[in-house]
C-alpha cells in the first residue's frame, strides 16, 4: 500500500494505516527528520490515547496507554549493537502478544525482530509532502491487529 499525503492529512493517514496493519509490531523506516515520530504521534492519538507522544531518543523507549492497551515506542537510533537492546529487555517486549510496539530505526536491531511485522517507510517529497509505503507479511484470513484489539474489549 502506498499513500501520498501532506502533513495536514496526518490524522486520516494514521487512521487508514491502523485499519490496514495486521501486526502489533510496526517498524518505521525513513531518514532523520522525515516524520516518523510525528506519524507515531498521530497513530497513538487515533488509538484513543491522550498521552503526550515524544521521541524516545535518549530514553530508548516510551510507554503510552490507549483504549486498546499499552503502546511501546522505541527509538533504536542510539543503540550501538543488538546486545545493548537485549540487555535492556527488548526481547521481553517482542514476546508480548498484548502490547503494540512502534520501532524507529529498526535496522539497528534487525536480527532480533520476528517475521510477520508491518513496515512503514516514509519518503520526503518536499517540506510538507510525504510518500508512505506499508508492507507486511499478511495472512489473508486475519483481521488487522487494531481491529482484533477492539473486538477483545
Phi, psi and omega in degrees: 000138179230134180231128171260130184208165170245166188299338178288344182259011189299321181298316180289327176296317179299315179297317180297318178299313182298332176287337184260332185294133180243017177223146177274358173253116185237123181261134181246118179249145177160161181289165178302129176083006183283341178118023180298309180295323179297318177294317179300318178303316179294322180292317179299318178297316180295339179273005175094015180267142174254008180294152176279113182270123178228164179289130177271038184306316183265329179276345182075321180219137171240147178246136177234149176254138177225176179294344179256006178118195184282144175237125177252124184250113182255143170236104185270012183303319184269001178290125182278329175201168185294333178297324177299319178294319178296323181295330178267006173092021181304322180299326178296320177297317182296331184272004178269130177270350187261341185260150172272141175237117174252117189239115173270147182057048183293342180299340179281350177227028189302326181286347181266345187280141178282170172280166176081027178264163173263140181237128177243124176246128180248129179239129180282128175265315174205193187301328183240358183246142180224158168245130181244134177239126177253126174228149182198158172275107191257133171260120189297334182265359185261134177285159177303147183304320181298320180292320178298322180295319180295325182288332183284346182282000000 
